């Protein structure tokens, strides 16, 4: 399987290091190079021929919008991801209108960054939830974005399966609890992990913890157990 080739344009070496490490952990992506200054981007891109360029929107020497336009003029098939500090509607609209495919905040969780990169590599646009909701309907339509439930959002069954996986249950246990086949459980699990950009069970556990899934699931089970015990006592 060919890997998505990624070029990072970011003036802060520590951020470059962290993003490179995150990407290199993925089996379907690789960082082919990085630029600390925008002035070197076109030359570096021509050398490494990336599929996707992650651009700090405040890269020194050239604004992200202008850099995106210059890159797309030189390499029309390259995909651009804006990597930003600003959580502003105008910044999102401006860079996406310039040709970028996604707008990701630097403070995002690692799995969300990877999820966005995979979507862009597959030819889709991506803007994070709060920023997406801040866009007016006309902007969303023009940029090909939607608030509706799409193919990259978990279904109820996918969510339930991933919660149980995070809690430590194996496929046959989940299948028995949900009254489905083990094969169906594996399908829900694989599909859900792919949507979220997760690779392993530890990834699922970390995601579940951040979402508050594990505590909620334990609370629901405690409540169910209390109800069951109460019903048993009343019969006695």
C-alpha positions in Angstrom: 0.0 0.0 0.0 1.4 3.4 -1.0 1.7 5.9 1.8 0.4 9.5 1.8 3.4 11.7 1.4 3.3 14.7 3.7 5.3 18.0 3.7 5.2 20.1 6.9 5.5 23.9 6.7 5.9 25.1 10.3 8.3 27.7 11.8 8.5 26.0 15.2 10.9 23.0 15.4 9.1 21.5 18.4 5.8 21.5 16.6 7.5 20.0 13.5 9.0 17.2 15.7 5.6 16.4 17.4 3.7 16.4 14.1 6.3 14.3 12.4 6.3 11.7 15.2 2.5 11.5 15.1 2.4 11.0 11.4 5.3 8.5 11.3 3.4 6.3 13.7 0.7 5.7 11.1 1.0 2.8 8.6 -0.5 4.8 5.7 1.4 8.1 6.0 4.9 9.4 6.0 6.6 12.8 6.4 8.9 13.4 3.4 10.2 16.8 4.5 9.6 20.0 6.3 10.2 23.7 5.9 10.8 26.2 8.7 10.4 29.2 6.4 7.8 29.7 3.7 10.5 31.0 1.3 11.7 27.4 0.8 8.3 25.7 0.3 8.0 25.7 -3.5 11.6 24.3 -3.9 11.1 21.7 -1.2 7.7 20.6 -2.6 9.2 20.3 -6.1 11.9 18.1 -4.7 9.8 15.7 -2.6 6.5 15.8 -4.5 4.2 15.5 -1.5 0.5 14.4 -1.8 -0.4 16.7 1.1 1.1 19.9 2.6 0.4 20.9 6.2 0.8 24.7 6.5 1.1 26.9 9.5 -1.2 29.7 8.6 1.2 32.3 10.0 4.3 30.8 8.3 7.0 33.5 8.2 7.6 35.4 5.0 4.2 34.6 3.4 0.7 34.4 4.6 -1.0 30.9 4.5 -3.5 32.1 1.9 -0.8 33.3 -0.4 1.3 30.2 0.1 -1.6 27.9 -0.6 -2.3 29.7 -3.8 1.3 29.6 -4.9 1.5 25.9 -4.1 -1.6 25.0 -6.0 -0.5 27.0 -9.0 2.8 25.1 -9.1 1.3 21.7 -8.1 -2.4 21.6 -8.9 -3.0 18.1 -7.5 -1.5 18.7 -4.1 -3.8 18.9 -1.1 -3.4 21.5 1.6 -4.2 21.4 5.3 -4.2 24.7 7.3 -2.6 24.1 10.7 -3.7 27.0 12.8 -3.8 28.7 16.2 -6.7 31.0 15.3 -10.3 29.8 16.0 -11.9 32.4 13.7 -14.6 32.0 11.0 -13.0 34.5 8.7 -9.7 32.7 8.8 -11.3 29.4 7.9 -13.3 30.8 5.0 -10.3 32.7 3.6 -7.9 29.8 3.5 -10.4 27.3 2.2 -11.4 29.7 -0.5 -7.7 29.9 -1.4 -7.8 26.2 -2.1 -7.0 24.5 1.2 -8.9 21.3 2.0 -8.9 21.5 5.8 -8.5 23.7 8.8 -7.2 22.1 11.9 -6.4 23.7 15.2 -2.9 23.0 16.7 -4.4 22.2 20.1 -6.5 19.3 18.5 -6.2 15.8 19.9 -3.8 13.6 17.9 -6.5 11.3 16.7 -8.5 14.2 15.3 -5.4 15.5 13.4 -4.8 12.1 11.9 -8.6 11.7 11.1 -8.5 15.0 9.2 -5.3 14.1 7.3 -6.9 10.8 6.2 -10.1 12.6 5.0 -8.1 15.1 3.0 -5.9 12.4 1.5 -9.2 10.7 0.4 -10.3 13.9 -1.4 -12.7 15.3 1.3 -12.8 18.7 3.1 -12.6 19.0 6.9 -13.2 21.7 9.4 -13.5 21.0 13.2 -16.9 20.9 14.8 -17.0 24.3 16.6 -15.5 26.1 13.7 -17.8 24.3 11.2 -20.8 25.3 13.2 -19.6 29.0 13.1 -19.8 29.1 9.3 -22.9 30.4 7.7 -24.9 27.9 5.5 -23.8 29.6 2.4 -20.1 29.2 3.3 -20.6 25.6 4.2 -22.3 24.9 0.9 -19.7 26.7 -1.1 -16.9 24.8 0.7 -18.6 21.4 0.4 -19.0 21.1 4.1 -22.0 19.8 6.1 -23.4 19.8 9.6 -25.4 16.7 8.9 -24.6 13.2 9.9 -22.2 11.9 7.2 -20.2 8.8 6.5 -17.4 9.9 8.9 -19.6 10.1 12.0 -20.0 7.1 14.1 -23.3 5.2 14.1 -24.9 4.2 17.4 -23.8 0.6 17.0 -20.2 1.6 16.0 -20.0 3.8 19.1 -21.3 1.1 21.4 -18.9 -1.5 20.1 -15.9 0.9 20.5 -17.0 1.7 24.0 -17.1 -2.0 24.9 -13.8 -2.6 23.2 -12.2 0.2 25.2 -13.6 -1.4 28.4 -11.7 -4.6 27.6 -14.4 -6.9 26.1 -13.6 -9.2 23.2 -15.7 -9.7 20.1 -17.6 -12.8 21.3 -18.6 -11.0 24.6 -19.7 -7.9 22.7 -21.6 -10.1 20.3 -23.5 -11.8 23.1 -24.4 -8.5 24.8 -25.6 -6.9 21.6 -27.2 -10.1 20.2 -25.2 -9.9 16.9 -22.6 -12.1 15.4 -18.9 -11.8 16.2 -18.3 -11.0 12.6 -20.7 -8.0 12.8 -18.9 -6.8 15.9 -15.5 -6.9 14.0 -17.2 -5.0 11.1 -18.5 -2.2 13.4 -15.2 -2.0 15.2 -13.1 -1.8 12.0 -15.5 0.8 10.5 -15.6 2.9 13.6 -11.8 2.9 14.1 -11.3 3.9 10.5 -13.7 6.8 10.8 -11.8 8.1 13.8 -8.4 7.4 12.5 -7.6 4.9 15.2 -5.1 2.1 14.7 -4.9 0.0 17.8 -6.9 -0.8 21.0 -4.8 1.6 23.1 -5.9 4.3 20.6 -9.5 3.3 21.2 -9.0 3.4 25.0 -7.4 6.9 24.9 -10.2 8.2 22.7 -12.9 6.7 24.9 -11.3 8.2 28.0 -11.2 11.7 26.4 -14.9 11.3 25.3 -16.0 10.3 28.8 -17.3 7.0 27.4 -15.7 4.7 30.0 -17.1 6.5 33.1 -20.5 6.8 31.5 -20.6 3.1 30.6 -19.6 2.2 34.2 -22.3 4.5 35.6 -24.9 3.0 33.4 -23.9 -0.5 34.5 -24.0 0.4 38.1 -27.5 1.9 37.7 -28.6 -1.3 35.9 -27.1 -3.5 38.7 -28.8 -1.5 41.4 -32.2 -1.8 39.6 -31.7 -5.5 39.2 -30.7 -6.0 42.9 -33.8 -3.9 43.9 -36.1 -6.0 41.8 -34.7 -9.2 43.3 -35.1 -8.0 46.8 -38.7 -7.0 46.2 -39.5 -10.5 44.9 -38.0 -12.0 48.0 
